[in-house]
């Protein structure tokens, strides 16, 4: 499921059209990527209403910041998904937001993120270079990276989940990231 | 050295940098093209994890809500323009970007209604514009009447708590060239007439905003603190 060159160019053109105030281009991006963006948000936030909020906010940000996107930003899709991911992390870390949820809700969300999100993503990867390189990592390093990227956990949370000291979790992540960079370059 | 940059970029993408490191990273992106390249590579590396997620249905139903939020405003930035590559949530501390679920038209209509009520209650000259300032949840917090003669009156329509040692500062954006201009400070959420600087006559759709600043107001002459509420002016009469 890698984007074709045509697809990548089309997404770039759509963002450039947004910068020219073309709302139909933004709607097009929603039609093409919205389902996946919702999926990523839902996987991290575990609640449809929060995921919808994150996606809605993302599209407003795409619109406002389209003029900032340029060739050196990398691919258009990576730019869009980065906006979404940051929105999700902000929602996750917004203490005010989470404090309005009941204890049972919070626990359920935490469990789902912990046990489902990372494994769903790993199984869903199918083939490809990232999959191959992640497979070459030792399990603790791979799991730590997936917990961070897919579920949005912090170093401290990963340490608790993996039942290791904070320093160990950090070094697992660093080791895994270095190995991935080497494998994928 | 390159390894350090690449690691920083990876950890940023994974959301693992602490708040301070994150802010430093985003600030550095503005001037460090090697770091921007590293960030772009890092994002591409992990993108496959996102692209292989099962698609959810119903994304297009979000369009009306998105469309309603696409007002042609220019947000008053609370910090320098974020770097080219970094997404716009480069905001510190982590707070939700402002969004209004009230379509711009409805907020302006609210301003007209409020204006008619206020004018009927006071002997003051009519304001040139009235702006209903909304929280990021779209809930009205304050009303600003700008009289166009250096005076602006602010009333609060919700309970607003100002943290100890901080003040509210009221801003308006007369034009892009002028940038945000302070109309004055408010210690508490009580009605107050502000004696502001001489400015061009306020226009329909002009942006008004209240931020929380340190005691004495923003040290830079631009908003530096979080946005309490914002809104767009409705022309009166």
Interface residues (C-beta under 8 A of the other chain):
Chain A: X1 X2 X3 X21 X23 X26 X27 X30 X31 X34 X35 X36 X37 X38 X39 X40 X42 X43 X51 X52 X55 X56 X57 X59 X60 X61 X63 X64 X65 X68 X69 X70 X72 X73 X74 X75 X77 X78 X79 X81 X82 X83 X85 X86 X87 X89 X90 X91 X93 X94 X97 X121 X124 X125 X126 X128 X129 X130 X131 X145 X146 X148 X149 X150 X152 X154 X155 X173 X174 X177 X178 X180 X181 X184
Chain B: X3 X6 X7 X10 X11 X13 X14 X15 X16 X33 X36 X37 X39 X40 X41 X43 X44 X45 X46 X47 X48 X49 X50 X51 X52 X53 X54 X55 X56 X57 X58 X59 X60 X62 X63 X65 X66 X67 X69 X70 X72 X75 X82 X84 X85 X87 X88 X89 X94 X95 X96 X97 X99
